[in-house]
Amino acid sequence: MLTLPSVHPFLMALLREGQTEKDQLAAFPHHSWETIIEEAIAQRIAAILFRWLNNLNHQHLIPIHLLNLLTQQMVRQTAWNLLLTKELGRILAACQERGIACIPIRGPMFAVQLYGDCSMRRMDDLDLLVHREDLSAIKEIFDRLGYAPHEQRPGFLEAYSYSLEFIHPRHGVIVEPHWTLVYPPFVATAAMEPVWARAVRQRLMNIDTWTLSQADLVLHLCLHLIHKGEHTPLLWYYELDTLIRRKRSPLDWNVFVQQAQAMGQAGLIADVLATLMHHFNSTIPDSTMSRLLGTAQPTPSIPPHQMRDHLLAQSSLNGREEFALLCSLRGLRPKIQYVYALLFPSPEYMAQRYGMSSSMGLTMSYIARACHLSWEGCKWTGAWLVAAVTTRRG
């Protein structure tokens, strides 16, 4: 079972929609409120706390300097989200003009679907789902919109990743056009035609757009939690639970399970759902959990690989997906090319990634990156040895 971030009990009660008496809140010492505010911001649930305080007129219970800190956080978050929303509108309009199918995933559209307000959800970037065959057109669109590509080496992301990445040099907005809902090393296993066939046309924020079906959205959010591992903020667990509980559109658990099994990650997804059931009392059908935990028949696109699966289950291991992908690559030459691109990205990538432009700065960035990856490599080696022993015993 996944481990949720540890926060003040009041915040967990708030997310579970538990009742906290006003007298109890008034009795909180100042240092407790300081902890609550700091953890709410760190776990991306400041907006939920802020809205709760305003709705119940409880602002006077918080020390004024902490209330100002929370308010400033909300002002910054709202301003950034409005920028993301504006950029998303520009991108969707440009794609529609070119006849390129595009589905916003997470981001402002998800915030409106879940909260009815794009300012409620703290977001870092924009994510889109596009057809892989449209990537050339997507690159042209982002070039015309003033975005610059951001990848280790030309062609690296298309060969080894799940999305392209573009960054706007003026305001710093990052956009990732995905061509799949899964993450390495399972990118090639997901047939996206059924996902596109289940997509729903909706009008959100005065924009006509495609959105994922309920089952595909819940599945993607589960995979996103697995992808982030121990770096997952508490907000994302809360949102997944909220989405499952809502009955605005039916969630086809049969489709959900079939897609999870086809992607070869049913066991990991079952772990996410078990975590929700334990901490949020989420309503997951017993039959769904039984099918996810059952032994799935291997498919030609997902050959058995116990060591890969063991590494992916280690949520505390940074770069576990990259290492699992390295284990999955066939042939020495692809492995060498992959490792070389990770260790020695292009100077353009290094300048964008680390904010260095001088020769000395870039050199120091390469050295720092090499040291960091060497340390991670040592941890990977240790995990690999543990995985080898575990799978051998199994």
C-alpha positions, 0 to 999 in steps of 0.5 A: 500500500502506498504511503500518504504524506503525513499532515496535521489531523485537521487537514485529513479530517477536512479532506474527508469532510469530517466535522471539526467543532469551532471550539476545537479550532479556537483552541489550536495554538499558533504553532499548530496553525503555522504547521497547518498552513505550511502543510496545506501549501506543500500538499497543494490543498491550500485552496481547499482550506482557504475556501473552507475558512471563507465559507464558514467565516472562520478566518478570525481563528487564524493568526493574521500573519498566517491568514495573509500568507494563505491569502498571498498563496491563493493570489499567486495560484489564481494568477498562474492558473489564469495564465495557464487557462489563457494559454490552453485556450490559445493552444486548443484554438490553434489545434482546432484550426489545423484540424488536430484532435486534442484532449486536455488532461488534468490542468484547468479543464479538470479543475473546472470539472471537479471544482467548478473553478480553475483557480482551485487546483494548483498546477505546474504545467499543461498536459494534452493528449494527442495522436502520435501521428500528429506530432509533426503538426504539434511541433509546428503549432508550438513553434508558431505559438512561440514555444521552444522544444525541451528535450535531452537530445533531438528525438529522445522523447519520441524514442523513449518517453511518453510526451513531448515538452515545450517551454515558453521563454517569456512566461515559462509555461510548460506544455506536454503533449502526451500520445499515451496515458501511461508512462515508461516502460509501458508506453508501447503497451497501451492501445489508445484507439479505445481511449479516443473512441470513449472520449466525450465532447464537452463545453468547458470555460466557453470552449468546446473540447474533447475530454476523457471518459470517466473510466479513462480519467480515473485510470490515468490519475492512478497511473499519474500517482504511480508515476510520481511515487513518493513525490505525490502531493496529498491533493492528488489522492483527494481528487482521485477519491472525489472523482470516484465518489461523484456520479455525474457520469457513470464509471464503467469499472469493467472498462477500467479493469480491462484497460488496466490489465491491457497496460500491464499495471493492474497490480500497481493500480490496485495498490493505489485504489487500496490506499484510497479505500484505507485513507478515504473510505473510497467506494471501490467494488470488491469485484474490481479489486479482485480482478485487478489483483488476479493473475492477468494473462501475459500479452505479447506486448508485455512480456513477463519481467519480474525485476522491472516490476519489482523496481517500479513498485519501489516508489521511493526510488528516484528514476525507477521508470528510467531504470526499468526502461533501461532494463526493458530495452533490447540490444546493447546499442539502444541501451548505450544511446539511451544512457548517453542521452541521459548523462550528456544532454545537449547544451541547449537542454542544459541551459534551459534545465539549469538556467546557465548560459556561460561556458563555465556555468554549463560545465559546472552543470554537467559536473553536478548532473554527472555527480547526481546521476552517479549517486542515483546510479549507485542506488539503482545498482543496489535496487537492481541487486535486491530485485535480482535476489528477490526475483531469483528467490521467487 
